[in-house]
Amino acid sequence: MMKQVILLAVVVLQGGFAALKAQSSAGGRTTAQQTEISGKAADALRPQPARAEVKMHAGVPALYVNGRLTPPFAYMSYFGKPRYYREAAGAGIHLYNVPAYLGDQGINSASGIKPFREAIWQGPGKFGLTALEKEMAELLEADPAAKIIIRIYLDPPVWWERQHPDGVALQPDGTSFRLSFSSAKWRQDAGDALRTLVQKLLQSPYGHSLIGIHVAGGSTEEWFYHFKSFFHDESEVRKAAFRQWLRQRYHHNADALRKAWGNTTADFDNALPADISGADKGKEWSNDTRFINTMEFHGETITDLIGYFCCIVKEASNGTLLTGAFYGYHLFVNDPRRGHSALPKLLQCKELDYLSSPNDYKRVAGEDWMPMAAIKSLQLHGKLWLAENDTRTFKTTLLRERRPDVEPPGGDWYAKGVWIGPESPELSASLLKKNLARMLAYGYGGWWFDMWGGWFSDARLLAVLRQGQTWFTKYPAAESPQMRPQVAVVADAALQNRDASFGALTGEITGNRYALGKAGAPFDIYLRNDMDSIASPYKLVWLMGIMDVSEHENGLVKAWLAKGIAVLHTDGRNSTFYLPGGGTPAAYPGKVKWDAAELAALYNKAGVHCYLPPGDVVYAGRGWLAVHSGSGGKKTVRLPAPATVTDPETKQVLARNTRTFTISQPPGGTGLFRIDFIR
C-alpha cells in the first residue's frame, strides 16, 4: 500500500490528475474500490493552494507566501525555456512571471510586433489553455518549488472587435484602431474571461503553484492608450463614459459644469471630450478646464479598469492571489495621452497589491535608473513596488535572432538603441548589481526580465541574481535610522494633465530626476497627495513642479520652515524659490532644470548629509550602501555616523568604527557594501 501511495504522489506532481485517473493497480479489488481509494489518496496528496499577500515588514510592504517572508525577486522571459528556468532556480530564484494573452494581437500597437503566444480567448465562452498549461508544466519540471504569477494581457482578440464594432476606438476616417477603454462591453466580457481563467488555473494540476495575477492591457501591456502619432477615440461609448464621469465630477450640477468650463451651453447630455489628439500642440500650461477634465477622465478610466480586474482576481481566488499591474509612470512618461496621471486614485484600491514599471530608460552607465513612480507614496499606502529589470547585457540577443516570426515586417525597431546591450561581461554584471542595490537599499523587489531569453545565461550574471536571494535572507530586513534620506521630493502625477505641449513642459521638470540621482545623497519621492507625511528627518523638501499651492499645502510649508526644514519650490512656470529653514530666501527666475552640482550646493546649505561629491550615483538605506560611477576612479565615502563597513560578496571587513572609507572603481563600476553603525 505504501508503494502505491508513493507512486500516486509522483503521478500527481508530475503528470497531473489526468494521469492519476488512468493509473491502475493490482490487489484483487474491484474497479469501483480502486477508484474510491485512488480518489481519496489523490485528495490527500493534492497540494494545497498557495496564499500570497503583501504585509508591512520593517517599514516597507513585503511579500509573504504561505505566511513566510519571501524574497521579492522573480524571473521572467517572453520566450521561457526549461534551461532558463533551471538557471534561475540554480541562482536560488523560485518566483516566476509567466506571460499569457487573452487575445491574438501584438502588445505594441506602434511597432506592429506580432503575438508571442496563441490566444486563450478563442471565442464566446471558448478558452484554450493548452499552451499555458504546457509552459507551466515545463517550468514546474525545471523547478518543482516554483511559485508563479501569470501576467495576463486583457486586450481582446480580433474576433471580439469584429463582433463589437461599438467597442473599438473610432478614428476620424471611420476606421478603428484597437479597443476603446471606455467600452463597458469589453470590460464585462474581459472580466468574465479573466474570472474563468483564474478559476480554471486554480483547479488545474498547477493551481498550487499559482500565487498571483498581473493584470495587463493596452500598448506594451503597460496600460497605455493605443495610438501612433495622434490619439483618437470618437466612439459613442467614450462620449457616454465621459458624460457620466462629468456628472460624478460635478455632482450632477450643470451650473457648476458651465461655470468651470466658461460655457453657458455646456450640459451633461451634450458635453464632448476636448481634442487631445496632439495634432495641435501648445507651448504653455493649459488653463482650459475642459481640456484638463478630459485628461483627468482619460487617466481615471485606466485606474478604474485596473481596480476592476484586480477585484475580479481577488473574488475568483477567494483572496489567495496577489494582484498587480503596470501603472503610474508619471516621472518618466510625460505625455498625458498615455493615461498615467491618476496614480493617487489607484493607490486607494484595496484589491491592488503591487505596481510595476521598467527602470528609467536612460540606460547608460553612471545614471540612476530609478523607478518611474513615486514609490515612497506607494509604500505609504501599503503597495509593494516590483521593478521590471529588463537590463540588457553582453548576452542580449536581438528579437530577429530568437523569434523572427514575431518581429514586425521591415524596419529595425527592435535592433538598435535601447535594444543593444553592453559589450563586456564586467559592465553587464555591474549594471545588474546596480539594479539589485537599489532594490535592497530602498526596500522593494522586482523581476529579472530575460526578455528574449538567454540575457543572463552566464555564470557572472547569474551570480548577481544569486546574491539577491542570498543577501535578502542573510541580512535582516530593518530600517537604518542613520541612513534615512534627508531629501524629500514632491511630485504631482496630475501635472501632465495641464500640459498643452503633450509632454515637453512636464519633461523639463521630471527630467530633474537625473540630477537627483547624482547629487550625492539619497532621496524619497512622494506624491503631492501625501505631503502631510513629510516630516523629520528631512532637511530639504523639493516641491518639484507643484503649481498653485493650496492653503493647506502652504500651511505645511510654513510648518517645515518653522522646524528648520528648507524648501525648494519649482512652480512649473519657469521659477524656482529656495526658502531656508531660517535665513535669507533666494529666487531663481526662469530656472526649472537643475544639475547635480547645483542641487548638492543647496543640500550643503540645508545641512543634508552627502555621502559623495556630486557626479556618482549613491544608494543608501536599510544597512546597504552602493556607489555606481560612470567615470570610475578613487572615491572617499562619508558616512553619517561611525560604522563597520563590510563587502558582502567577500565577507571582508573594509573598515571598523569609521566615518569614511575609500574605494577604487573602474568606469561603470558598482560597489555594494553593508554598513553596521556603532551602537
C-alpha positions in Angstrom: 0.0 0.0 0.0 2.9 2.4 0.8 4.4 1.8 -2.6 1.1 2.6 -4.2 0.8 5.9 -2.3 4.3 7.0 -3.3 3.5 6.1 -6.9 0.3 8.2 -6.8 2.3 11.1 -5.4 4.7 11.1 -8.3 1.8 10.9 -10.8 0.0 13.9 -9.1 3.1 16.1 -9.0 4.5 15.3 -12.5 1.6 14.2 -14.7 -1.4 16.0 -13.2 -4.7 14.5 -12.4 -5.4 13.2 -15.9 -2.6 10.7 -15.4 -3.8 9.9 -12.0 -7.2 8.9 -13.4 -5.6 6.5 -15.8 -3.4 4.9 -13.0 -4.4 1.3 -12.1 -3.0 -1.2 -9.5 -3.4 -4.8 -8.6 -4.5 -6.2 -5.3 -7.8 -8.0 -6.1 -10.0 -5.0 -5.6 -12.9 -4.2 -7.8 -12.6 -1.2 -10.2 -15.0 0.8 -8.1 -13.0 0.1 -4.9 -9.8 1.0 -6.7 -11.3 4.2 -8.0 -12.5 5.2 -4.5 -9.1 4.5 -2.9 -7.3 6.4 -5.7 -9.6 9.3 -5.3 -9.1 9.5 -1.5 -5.3 9.2 -2.0 -5.4 11.9 -4.6 -7.3 14.2 -2.3 -4.8 13.6 0.5 -1.8 14.2 -1.8 -3.3 17.1 -3.6 -1.1 20.1 -2.9 -2.9 22.9 -1.0 -3.4 26.2 -2.8 -0.8 28.8 -2.1 -1.7 32.0 -0.4 0.3 35.2 -1.2 -0.1 38.6 0.3 1.6 41.9 0.9 2.1 42.9 4.5 4.3 45.6 6.2 7.6 44.4 7.4 10.5 46.5 8.8 8.8 49.7 7.5 8.0 48.6 3.9 5.5 46.4 2.1 6.9 42.9 1.8 5.9 39.7 0.0 4.6 36.7 2.1 3.8 33.3 0.6 2.0 30.8 2.8 2.8 33.0 5.8 6.6 33.2 5.1 8.6 36.3 4.2 9.8 35.7 0.7 12.5 37.4 -1.4 10.5 39.6 -3.8 12.8 38.8 -6.8 11.5 36.9 -9.7 12.5 35.7 -13.2 10.6 36.2 -16.4 11.0 35.7 -20.1 8.7 36.2 -23.0 10.2 33.1 -24.6 10.8 31.0 -21.5 12.6 27.7 -21.9 13.4 25.0 -19.3 17.1 25.8 -19.4 16.4 29.4 -18.4 14.2 28.2 -15.6 16.9 25.9 -14.4 19.4 28.7 -14.4 17.1 30.9 -12.3 16.4 28.0 -9.9 20.1 27.4 -9.7 20.5 31.1 -8.6 18.0 30.5 -5.8 15.1 32.1 -7.6 11.8 30.3 -7.2 9.4 33.1 -8.1 8.4 33.4 -11.8 6.3 35.6 -14.0 4.7 33.8 -17.0 3.0 35.7 -19.8 -0.4 34.8 -21.2 -2.7 36.5 -23.7 -6.5 36.6 -24.0 -6.2 38.0 -27.5 -4.3 37.4 -30.7 -2.9 40.9 -31.3 0.6 42.1 -30.6 1.4 44.0 -27.5 2.9 47.1 -29.2 0.4 48.7 -31.5 3.0 51.3 -32.6 5.8 48.9 -33.6 3.5 46.2 -35.1 5.1 43.4 -33.2 3.2 40.1 -33.7 1.7 38.0 -30.9 4.0 36.0 -28.7 1.5 33.2 -27.9 -1.7 31.8 -29.1 -4.9 33.4 -27.8 -6.6 31.9 -24.7 -9.9 33.5 -25.5 -10.8 31.7 -28.7 -14.5 32.5 -29.0 -17.6 33.4 -26.9 -17.3 31.1 -23.9 -14.4 29.2 -25.5 -11.0 29.1 -23.9 -7.8 27.3 -24.8 -5.3 26.7 -22.0 -3.1 24.1 -23.6 -0.1 26.3 -24.4 -0.2 28.0 -21.0 -0.5 24.7 -19.1 2.4 23.3 -21.2 4.6 26.2 -20.1 3.6 25.8 -16.5 4.3 22.1 -16.6 7.8 22.7 -18.1 8.5 25.4 -15.5 7.5 23.1 -12.6 9.5 20.2 -14.1 12.6 22.6 -14.2 11.8 24.0 -10.7 9.3 22.0 -8.6 9.5 24.7 -6.0 8.3 27.4 -8.4 5.7 29.9 -7.4 4.1 31.6 -10.4 2.5 35.0 -11.2 0.6 35.0 -14.5 0.9 38.2 -16.5 -2.4 38.2 -18.4 -2.8 40.6 -21.3 -6.5 41.5 -21.4 -6.8 43.2 -24.8 -9.4 41.4 -26.8 -8.9 39.2 -29.8 -9.8 40.3 -33.3 -13.0 38.3 -33.4 -14.3 40.2 -30.4 -13.6 43.6 -32.1 -15.4 42.5 -35.2 -18.4 41.3 -33.3 -18.5 44.6 -31.2 -17.7 47.5 -33.5 -19.1 49.9 -30.9 -16.4 48.8 -28.5 -13.3 49.9 -30.5 -11.6 53.3 -30.8 -13.2 55.0 -33.7 -10.8 57.1 -35.9 -11.7 60.3 -37.8 -11.8 58.5 -41.1 -14.3 55.9 -39.8 -11.8 53.1 -39.3 -10.9 51.7 -35.9 -7.7 51.2 -34.0 -7.8 48.6 -31.2 -10.2 48.7 -28.4 -11.8 51.6 -26.6 -11.0 51.5 -22.9 -14.4 53.1 -22.4 -16.3 50.0 -23.6 -18.4 48.6 -20.9 -19.0 45.5 -23.0 -15.3 44.8 -23.3 -14.8 45.4 -19.6 -17.6 42.9 -18.8 -16.5 40.3 -21.3 -12.8 40.5 -20.4 -13.7 40.4 -16.7 -15.7 37.3 -17.3 -12.9 35.7 -19.3 -10.4 36.6 -16.5 -12.6 35.1 -13.9 -12.9 31.9 -15.9 -9.1 31.8 -16.5 -8.3 32.2 -12.8 -10.8 29.5 -11.7 -9.5 27.1 -14.3 -5.9 27.7 -13.3 -6.6 27.2 -9.6 -8.4 24.0 -10.4 -5.7 22.7 -12.6 -2.7 20.4 -11.5 -0.7 23.6 -11.3 -3.0 25.6 -9.1 -1.0 25.0 -6.0 1.9 26.9 -7.7 -0.1 30.0 -8.7 0.3 32.9 -6.4 -0.7 35.9 -8.4 -2.2 37.6 -11.5 -0.6 40.6 -13.1 -3.4 42.3 -15.0 -2.1 43.9 -18.2 -3.6 45.8 -21.0 -3.1 48.5 -23.6 0.1 49.2 -25.6 3.1 47.2 -24.4 1.0 45.7 -21.6 1.5 48.8 -19.6 -2.0 50.3 -19.7 -1.0 52.9 -22.3 -3.7 54.0 -24.7 -3.2 52.6 -28.2 -2.2 55.3 -30.7 0.7 56.0 -33.0 1.3 59.8 -33.7 -2.1 61.1 -32.6 -4.7 59.8 -30.2 -8.3 59.4 -31.4 -11.3 57.7 -30.0 -14.6 59.2 -31.3 -16.7 56.2 -30.3 -20.1 56.7 -28.7 -19.1 54.6 -25.7 -16.3 57.1 -24.9 -18.6 60.1 -25.2 -21.1 58.4 -22.9 -18.5 57.5 -20.4 -17.1 61.0 -20.4 -20.5 62.5 -19.7 -21.1 60.1 -16.8 -17.7 61.0 -15.4 -18.6 64.7 -15.6 -21.9 64.0 -13.7 -19.9 62.5 -10.9 -17.1 65.1 -11.0 -19.6 68.0 -10.8 -22.1 66.2 -8.6 -24.9 66.4 -11.2 -24.7 70.2 -11.0 -24.9 71.5 -14.6 -24.4 75.1 -13.4 -21.1 74.1 -11.8 -20.0 72.5 -15.1 -20.9 75.6 -17.1 -19.0 77.8 -14.7 -15.9 75.6 -14.7 -15.9 75.4 -18.5 -16.8 79.0 -19.1 -19.6 77.8 -21.4 -23.2 78.7 -20.8 -24.5 76.0 -23.1 -22.5 73.1 -21.6 -24.7 70.2 -20.4 -24.2 66.7 -19.2 -26.2 65.4 -22.1 -24.2 67.0 -24.9 -20.7 67.6 -23.4 -17.9 66.3 -25.6 -14.3 65.5 -24.7 -11.7 68.1 -25.7 -9.4 67.3 -28.6 -6.4 65.6 -27.0 -5.1 64.1 -30.3 -1.9 66.1 -30.0 -2.1 67.3 -33.6 -2.2 70.9 -32.2 0.4 71.3 -29.5 0.7 74.4 -27.4 3.7 75.9 -25.6 2.1 76.8 -22.4 0.4 75.1 -19.5 -3.4 74.9 -20.2 -6.0 76.7 -18.1 -8.8 75.2 -20.2 -10.9 73.2 -17.7 -12.5 71.2 -20.4 -9.1 70.0 -21.6 -8.0 69.3 -18.0 -11.2 67.4 -17.3 -10.7 65.3 -20.4 -7.2 64.4 -19.3 -8.4 63.5 -15.8 -11.1 61.3 -17.3 -8.5 59.7 -19.6 -6.3 58.7 -16.7 -9.0 57.6 -14.3 -10.6 55.4 -17.0 -7.4 53.3 -16.8 -7.2 53.2 -13.0 -10.8 52.2 -12.8 -10.1 49.3 -15.1 -7.1 48.1 -13.2 -9.1 48.2 -9.9 -12.0 46.3 -11.6 -9.8 43.5 -12.8 -7.9 43.2 -9.6 -11.2 42.9 -7.7 -12.2 40.0 -10.0 -9.0 38.2 -9.3 -9.5 38.6 -5.6 -13.1 37.3 -5.8 -12.3 34.4 -8.1 -9.4 33.2 -5.8 -11.1 33.9 -2.5 -8.4 36.4 -1.7 -5.5 34.0 -2.1 -3.8 35.5 -5.2 -1.7 38.6 -5.4 -2.8 41.3 -7.9 -0.6 43.8 -9.6 -0.3 46.0 -12.7 2.0 48.4 -14.6 0.9 51.9 -13.8 2.0 55.3 -12.5 4.8 56.3 -14.9 4.4 60.0 -14.1 8.2 60.5 -13.6 9.1 59.2 -17.0 6.1 59.1 -19.4 5.3 62.8 -19.6 2.7 62.6 -22.4 -0.8 62.7 -20.7 -2.3 60.9 -23.7 -0.8 57.7 -22.4 -3.1 57.8 -19.4 -0.8 57.6 -16.4 -1.8 60.7 -14.5 -4.2 59.1 -11.9 -1.9 57.2 -9.6 -3.3 58.7 -6.4 -6.7 57.3 -7.2 -5.3 53.8 -7.9 -3.5 53.7 -4.6 -6.9 53.8 -2.9 -7.7 50.4 -4.4 -7.7 47.8 -1.6 -7.7 44.9 -4.0 -4.3 46.0 -5.6 -1.2 44.6 -4.0 1.7 45.8 -6.2 2.6 48.1 -9.0 5.4 48.0 -11.5 7.4 49.8 -14.2 10.6 49.2 -16.0 13.6 51.2 -14.7 14.3 54.5 -16.3 15.3 54.0 -19.9 18.4 56.3 -20.0 20.3 53.0 -19.9 23.9 54.2 -19.7 26.5 53.7 -17.1 26.7 56.4 -14.5 23.0 57.2 -14.3 20.4 56.3 -11.7 17.8 54.0 -13.4 15.1 55.0 -10.9 11.5 53.7 -10.9 9.0 55.7 -12.9 6.7 56.4 -10.0 6.9 58.0 -6.6 7.5 54.7 -4.7 7.7 56.3 -1.3 4.0 57.1 -1.7 3.3 53.5 -2.8 5.0 52.2 0.3 3.0 54.6 2.5 -0.2 53.1 1.0 1.0 49.5 1.6 1.7 48.7 -2.0 4.7 46.7 -3.0 6.8 48.0 -5.8 8.2 45.5 -8.2 10.7 46.8 -10.7 10.9 45.3 -14.2 14.7 44.8 -14.5 14.8 44.4 -18.3 18.5 45.2 -18.2 20.4 44.5 -21.4 23.7 42.5 -21.0 26.5 41.3 -23.2 24.4 38.2 -23.7 21.4 40.1 -25.1 20.2 38.9 -28.5 18.0 40.6 -31.0 14.4 39.7 -31.4 15.0 38.6 -35.0 17.6 36.1 -33.8 15.2 34.5 -31.3 11.8 34.8 -32.8 11.9 36.2 -36.4 8.2 35.1 -36.7 7.1 37.8 -34.3 9.3 40.7 -35.4 7.5 43.4 -37.3 8.0 43.3 -41.0 10.6 45.8 -42.3 12.5 48.4 -40.2 14.7 47.8 -37.2 12.5 48.8 -34.3 14.0 46.0 -32.1 17.5 46.1 -33.5 19.0 49.4 -32.3 19.3 51.8 -29.4 18.0 50.6 -26.2 17.8 47.0 -27.5 21.6 46.7 -27.7 23.4 45.5 -24.6 26.9 46.5 -23.3 29.8 44.6 -24.8 31.6 43.5 -21.7 30.5 40.9 -19.1 32.0 43.1 -16.3 29.8 46.1 -17.2 26.8 43.8 -17.6 27.3 42.4 -14.1 27.9 45.9 -12.7 24.6 47.1 -14.1 22.7 44.2 -12.7 24.3 44.8 -9.3 23.2 48.4 -9.5 19.6 47.2 -10.1 19.9 44.9 -7.1 21.5 47.5 -4.9 18.6 49.9 -5.4 16.0 47.3 -4.6 17.9 46.3 -1.4 18.6 49.8 -0.2 15.0 51.1 -0.7 13.0 48.1 0.3 11.3 46.9 -2.9 11.5 44.0 -5.3 11.4 43.2 -9.0 11.9 40.6 -11.6 14.9 39.9 -13.8 13.3 40.2 -17.2 15.2 37.9 -19.6 13.1 39.4 -22.4 14.0 37.3 -25.5 15.8 34.6 -23.4 19.4 34.0 -22.6 20.3 37.5 -21.4 21.5 36.2 -18.1 23.0 32.9 -19.2 26.5 33.5 -17.9 27.9 32.5 -14.5 29.0 36.1 -13.7 25.5 37.4 -14.3 23.7 34.6 -12.6 26.0 35.2 -9.6 24.4 38.7 -9.1 20.9 37.2 -9.2 22.0 34.6 -6.6 23.4 37.4 -4.4 19.9 39.0 -4.3 18.4 35.8 -3.0 21.2 35.1 -0.5 21.5 38.6 0.9 17.8 39.1 1.3 17.7 36.1 3.5 21.1 36.5 5.3 20.8 40.2 6.3 17.9 41.1 8.4 15.4 43.5 6.9 15.5 46.5 9.1 15.3 50.3 8.8 18.6 52.1 9.5 17.7 55.4 11.1 21.2 56.9 10.4 20.6 56.3 6.6 17.2 57.7 6.2 17.1 60.1 3.3 17.2 63.8 4.3 15.8 65.0 1.0 12.1 64.6 0.1 10.9 65.4 -3.4 7.2 66.1 -4.0 5.8 65.3 -7.5 2.4 65.9 -8.9 1.2 62.9 -11.0 -1.6 65.1 -12.4 0.8 67.9 -13.6 0.8 66.5 -17.1 -3.0 66.9 -17.3 -2.3 70.6 -17.8 0.4 70.1 -20.4 -0.8 71.5 -23.7 2.6 70.5 -25.2 1.7 66.9 -24.5 4.8 66.2 -22.5 7.5 68.7 -23.4 6.8 71.0 -20.4 6.3 68.2 -18.0 9.5 66.6 -19.2 11.6 69.7 -18.3 10.5 69.2 -14.7 10.6 65.4 -14.3 14.0 65.4 -16.1 15.5 66.7 -12.8 15.5 63.0 -11.7 18.9 62.6 -13.4 20.4 65.4 -11.3 18.8 63.9 -8.1 20.4 60.6 -8.9 23.9 62.1 -8.9 23.7 64.8 -6.2 25.5 62.6 -3.6 22.6 61.9 -1.2 19.6 59.5 -1.2 16.1 60.9 -1.6 12.5 59.9 -1.3 9.8 60.9 -3.8 6.2 61.5 -2.6 3.1 62.2 -4.5 1.6 65.6 -3.9 -1.4 64.0 -2.2 0.9 62.6 0.5 2.7 65.8 1.6 1.2 65.5 5.1 3.5 62.5 5.7 6.7 64.6 5.2 8.4 65.5 8.5 11.8 65.0 10.2 14.5 63.7 9.5 14.1 65.5 6.1 16.3 68.6 5.9 15.2 69.8 2.5 11.8 69.3 0.7 11.7 70.0 -3.1 8.3 70.8 -4.4 9.1 69.8 -8.0 6.5 71.1 -10.4 3.9 72.0 -7.8 1.6 74.6 -9.2 -1.0 76.7 -7.4 0.0 75.8 -3.8 -3.2 75.4 -1.8 -3.8 77.0 1.6 -3.3 73.6 3.3 -0.1 73.0 1.4 1.1 76.5 2.3 0.5 75.6 5.9 2.7 72.6 5.6 5.5 74.6 4.1 5.3 77.1 7.0 5.4 74.2 9.5 8.5 72.7 7.7 10.3 76.1 7.8 9.5 76.5 11.5 11.2 73.2 12.1 14.3 74.2 10.2 13.5 72.2 7.1 14.4 74.1 3.9 12.0 74.2 1.0 12.9 74.4 -2.7 9.9 75.2 -4.9 9.9 74.8 -8.6 6.5 76.0 -9.6 6.4 74.8 -13.2 6.1 78.4 -14.5 9.8 79.0 -15.1 10.6 79.9 -11.5 12.2 78.3 -8.5 12.4 79.7 -5.0 14.7 78.5 -2.1 13.3 79.0 1.4 15.8 78.1 4.1 14.6 77.0 7.4 16.0 80.2 8.8 18.0 82.7 6.8 17.5 84.6 3.6 15.3 83.2 0.7 16.6 83.1 -2.8 14.8 83.4 -6.1 15.9 81.7 -9.4 13.7 83.3 -12.1 13.4 81.3 -15.3 15.1 78.2 -13.7 13.4 74.8 -13.9 16.3 72.5 -14.7 18.9 71.7 -12.2 22.2 69.8 -12.4 23.7 67.6 -9.7 26.3 70.2 -8.6 23.6 72.9 -8.1 21.5 70.5 -6.0 24.5 69.4 -3.9 25.2 73.1 -3.1 21.7 73.5 -1.8 22.0 70.3 0.1 25.1 71.7 1.8 23.2 74.9 2.7 20.3 72.8 4.2 22.7 70.6 6.2 21.9 67.4 4.2 24.5 64.7 4.6 26.1 63.8 1.3 28.0 60.5 1.0 30.0 61.7 -2.0 30.5 64.8 -4.0 28.1 65.2 -7.0 28.7 63.1 -10.0 28.2 59.5 -8.9 25.1 57.5 -8.1 24.6 56.7 -4.4 22.0 54.4 -2.9 21.8 54.3 0.9 19.3 52.7 3.2 18.4 49.6 5.3 22.1 48.9 6.0 23.1 49.0 2.4 25.3 51.5 0.6 26.0 51.4 -3.1 28.2 53.6 -5.3 27.9 53.4 -9.0 30.3 55.5 -11.1 30.3 56.3 -14.8 33.8 57.6 -14.8 35.4 55.4 -12.1 38.4 56.3 -10.0 39.2 56.7 -6.4 36.3 57.7 -4.1 36.2 58.6 -0.4 32.7 57.8 1.0 31.5 59.8 4.0 29.2 58.1 6.5 26.6 59.9 8.7 27.9 58.1 11.8 30.7 55.7 12.8 30.2 52.2 11.3 31.7 48.9 10.3 31.9 48.5 6.5 31.8 45.0 5.0 32.0 43.7 1.5 29.0 41.2 1.5 30.5 39.4 -1.5 33.9 38.6 0.0 32.7 39.0 3.7 35.8 41.1 4.2 35.6 43.9 6.8 36.9 47.0 5.0 36.8 49.4 7.9 35.7 49.5 11.6 34.3 52.3 13.6 34.8 54.7 10.8 33.1 57.7 9.3 34.9 57.4 5.9 36.3 54.7 3.7 37.9 54.8 0.3 37.2 52.7 -2.8 38.5 52.5 -6.3 36.2 51.7 -9.2 36.5 51.0 -12.9 34.3 53.1 -15.3 30.8 51.8 -14.9 31.6 50.0 -11.7 29.2 49.3 -8.8 30.3 48.8 -5.3 27.8 47.4 -2.7 28.5 47.4 1.0 27.0 46.5 4.3 27.0 49.3 6.8 26.6 48.4 10.5 26.5 51.5 12.7 28.2 51.5 16.1 25.6 51.5 18.8 
